[in-house]
């Protein structure tokens, strides 16, 4: 458990951007493609730049992309921002590598790190502040998430494996189920060590909270918003384009 007064720790944003976005397509990775008039990554950077509690922004980039001129265009006008060639073959390795670089750069071990998906451009300063203000009262760390509203069905495994149209085997109760979002906010060294352990164990961790859970902790669930969805498929892109374009009118 990190020591010290949680309210005195500084906050820093970390955006892993080494993914290829292959499901969406396009010449550039999706986080650098133009969405409603600017690269998608810009929306997350602007949200963190406009959040007073966030001291700096650290972006883990694929080593082969670190010299791309689009990065300088994106950085213009943002608060202190660092692009690092810390991208790895998986999201958790990119985050782990970037956390290690932050430690080496002198960021305090107990400072708060807010890890956010670049593919969630609907994030707002109000949501970021809600997360920070709640998590800072506790050492547990926490994430934005939304309670599930839809009925969940479990498909029969045999049909899925065979590539056939699946059948519904049962309905899964949703009363205690939440859909994880980002940012996810944890202490720097604590998160680094949790990810390091998960990677070493080859554990199936799909977000930062799952690595923290694997280490035995229980992160807080702070209610997020529907607009903070992840852009993965072309239909998501179209919906986000509509949302962001409407917001600027």
Steps between C-alpha positions, in 0.01 A plus 500: 500500500650837401591722791447872550204733470307407182374857455859633468599279210526648151301363206639408159327363189635202305365420154617176335485557122707217351200302368436466127120532510474224237128439554423855390736508200671801343858598412575638847426336836150609600619726784675723243222504239288812449179490703263798484780724377809386693697188595299290746782509756459880527168469682646305792804729517274807508284351777804433721657836410181672617493310831682718758607208721696329218866606507629328186407267216713200395431319174645158419558476124622217281879546453452502122251789527687725743643725224172547315436877458135457600614470862634855506177625347301323772724635779458866405311692768477212747633516854827323577496197272756226439498260205702188584604205277367258762243317291501122538322208334211520749317778680622388842861499382463851357358625829766316704780638282364856522462475877863386523608800292303731729673353805837547331406861419449574869122485536427413865417135565179588684367751244168414340501378140184521288526249215260580217416343164573735212202333330263657757482857364171566681678549834446840664679702769189460720528120489875513567448732798224273634741206495786697656289654775359161600819294479713758683301433818621138499817302435307229314513656153200487271356508151216655306235241419128479421245249634386263229153580367458225237395140561803270464483161328757220513544324164556127469871434457467222240327729250753777557795263445340358187431844359124443493224735608506458878211412729431673830572263787407725790442855614770647723374716790625856452424650843866511605661540157671818381664583167851631556605829344806720533673694650614246757685665788766336719828579670797497260723236665206291612360479148842437346566211736153352451541505121854364525372206705204436269724501192745265669216262589358529145167590660205611289479865607305720261519823700693652788233412756527128421873511580426679828228244579746219429728658761219470757349851506144618428489821290212743541233514229411862420206542264607632161285597202363342182688756284831356624469189282790340318530548123576155362285432194391724209154541658665633818698747291185629329318541831792683662538723194135600539537558874814714473375694197176584683695619805693758294194657335 
